[in-house]
Amino acid sequence: MKLLSEQAATTQAWEDEESFDFATEDVQPDVFLSDVSEDEAAIMRIARRFMLNTAQERAFRIIAYHSLGRSRVGPQLRMGVFGEAGTGKSRLIAAIRA
């Protein structure tokens, strides 16, 4: 398990590097323990890192809040991500996996 602050530091370091290559980068999911005060900053850093638009960021926040136990929908989140080609579904999924 990683602390969310460690992931935030890693994300900050990635922001300083070149843009993220979605085709070749394999992002492994992690489980995080965190202080609630650091959650919002980490969510914003990931949203900026992946350059999420408003709709993508809204979907990302829903999933992030659910993962952090701050969801109002119960223990299971069922959510679809729909759109035509080029609307950013893969970018959203890469951000979720980060």
URPEQUI-V707349 format. One record per backbone hydrogen bond with DSSP energy under -1.0 kcal/mol. CO is the residue of the C=O (numbers start at 1). NH is the residue of the N-H. E is the energy in kcal/mol with one decimal. If there is no record, write none. Layout:
co->(CO/CO)
nh->(NH/NH)
e->(E/E)
This chain:
co->(2/3/4/5/6/7/8/9/10/11/21/31/33/35/38/39/40/41/42/43/44/45/46/47/48/53/54/55/56/57/58/59/60/61/62/63/64/65/66/84/88/89/90/91/92/93)
nh->(33/7/8/9/10/11/12/13/14/15/25/2/4/38/42/43/44/45/46/47/48/49/50/52/51/57/58/59/60/61/62/63/64/65/66/67/68/70/69/87/92/93/94/95/96/97)
e->(-1.5/-1.7/-2.6/-2.0/-2.1/-2.9/-2.4/-2.0/-2.1/-1.9/-1.8/-2.1/-2.1/-1.8/-2.1/-2.6/-2.4/-2.3/-2.2/-2.4/-2.5/-2.7/-2.1/-2.3/-1.0/-2.9/-2.2/-2.1/-2.6/-2.7/-2.0/-2.0/-2.9/-3.2/-1.9/-2.5/-1.8/-3.3/-1.5/-1.4/-2.1/-2.3/-2.3/-2.0/-2.3/-2.1)
